[in-house]
Amino acid sequence: MYGYTPLIWKDMVLTVAGPETWAKILLEAGISSEIEEPQTQAEVLNTATRREDLSFALFGATCKVMALSQDDLLGAFGRHFVSFTLRSGNGTFLRSQGCTLPVFLENVNAMHNYIERDHPDAKFPFIESKYDPV
């Protein structure tokens, strides 16, 4: 994960299930609490590139602790990501990417390319979509 994704992940868990569940997820992922091991906790939640094994451990632990399938968890995260983005003052930027889903999806790669200029170590996904008007 890169950027604000882990922070938004934590916000989602705290919003939906509370701090006790977040603590359980960290333990399940093998990540100590902030008090016990602040360096590892900070590595998970920083806004720079981080070890992918921590990201995968966090994802797997969240599925297990919250009893969600991977698909359900990713869907919930996607909804929360958009909501978080709108709440945190990036609504205008997000809305400027397109007023329909097909146009928005066409612009996601351009948005990632723009963000990559400030974060050269980032590895953003490439989104490819086809629009079928029928």
C-alpha positions in Angstrom: 0.0 0.0 0.0 1.1 3.5 -0.6 0.0 6.9 0.5 -3.1 7.3 2.6 -4.5 3.8 2.0 -3.5 2.4 5.4 -4.8 5.5 7.2 -8.1 5.1 5.4 -8.1 1.4 6.2 -7.6 2.2 9.9 -10.4 4.8 9.7 -12.7 2.3 8.1 -12.2 -0.3 10.8 -12.5 2.3 13.6 -15.7 3.7 12.1 -17.3 0.4 11.5 -16.0 -1.7 14.4 -14.1 0.5 16.9 -10.7 0.6 18.4 -10.9 -2.9 20.0 -11.3 -4.5 16.6 -8.4 -2.5 15.2 -6.2 -3.7 18.1 -7.3 -7.3 17.3 -6.5 -6.9 13.7 -3.0 -5.6 14.5 -2.4 -8.6 16.8 -3.7 -11.0 14.2 -1.5 -9.4 11.6 1.5 -9.8 13.9 1.8 -6.0 14.3 2.3 -5.0 17.9 0.2 -2.2 19.4 1.4 1.4 19.1 2.5 1.3 22.8 4.4 -2.0 22.5 6.2 -1.3 19.2 5.6 2.2 17.8 8.1 1.8 15.0 6.2 -1.1 13.3 2.8 0.7 13.9 4.2 3.9 12.3 5.6 1.9 9.3 2.1 0.5 8.7 0.4 3.9 8.9 2.9 6.2 7.2 2.2 7.8 3.9 5.2 6.6 2.0 6.0 3.3 0.4 5.9 0.4 2.9 6.6 -3.3 3.0 3.9 -5.2 1.1 4.0 -8.1 3.6 2.6 -5.7 6.2 -0.2 -4.6 3.8 -1.1 -8.3 3.0 -1.0 -9.2 6.7 -3.3 -6.3 7.6 -5.7 -7.3 4.8 -5.8 -11.0 5.8 -6.2 -10.1 9.5 -9.0 -7.7 8.7 -10.9 -10.4 6.8 -10.4 -12.9 9.6 -11.3 -10.6 12.6 -14.2 -9.0 10.9 -15.4 -12.3 9.4 -15.6 -10.9 5.8 -14.7 -12.4 2.5 -12.0 -10.7 0.5 -14.5 -9.4 -2.0 -16.8 -8.0 0.7 -13.9 -6.3 2.5 -12.6 -4.8 -0.7 -16.1 -3.5 -1.6 -16.5 -2.0 1.9 -13.1 -0.4 1.6 -13.9 1.1 -1.8 -17.0 2.7 -0.5 -15.2 4.0 2.6 -12.3 5.3 0.5 -14.6 7.5 -1.6 -16.5 8.7 1.5 -13.2 9.5 3.3 -11.9 11.3 0.2 -15.0 13.4 0.0 -14.9 14.2 3.8 -11.2 15.1 3.8 -11.5 18.0 1.4 -10.7 16.3 -1.8 -14.3 16.2 -3.1 -13.7 18.8 -5.8 -10.6 17.0 -7.1 -12.5 13.7 -7.1 -15.6 15.2 -8.8 -13.3 16.8 -11.5 -12.3 13.3 -12.7 -15.6 12.8 -14.4 -19.4 13.0 -13.8 -20.1 9.5 -15.0 -18.5 6.2 -14.0 -17.1 5.5 -17.5 -15.5 8.9 -17.7 -14.2 8.7 -14.1 -12.6 5.3 -14.8 -10.9 6.7 -17.9 -9.3 9.4 -15.8 -8.1 7.2 -12.9 -4.8 6.4 -14.6 -4.2 10.0 -15.4 -4.9 10.9 -11.8 -2.4 8.2 -10.7 0.2 9.5 -13.1 -0.3 13.0 -11.7 0.2 11.7 -8.1 3.3 9.7 -9.1 5.1 12.9 -10.0 5.2 13.7 -6.3 5.7 10.1 -5.2 8.1 8.5 -7.6 8.4 5.2 -5.6 4.6 4.6 -5.8 3.3 1.6 -7.7 -0.3 2.5 -8.7 -2.6 0.0 -10.4 -3.5 0.5 -14.0 -7.2 0.6 -14.5 -8.6 -0.7 -17.8 -12.4 -0.7 -18.5 -14.8 -1.1 -21.4 -18.1 0.7 -21.5 -21.0 -1.2 -22.9 -24.0 1.2 -23.2 -26.5 -1.7 -23.6 
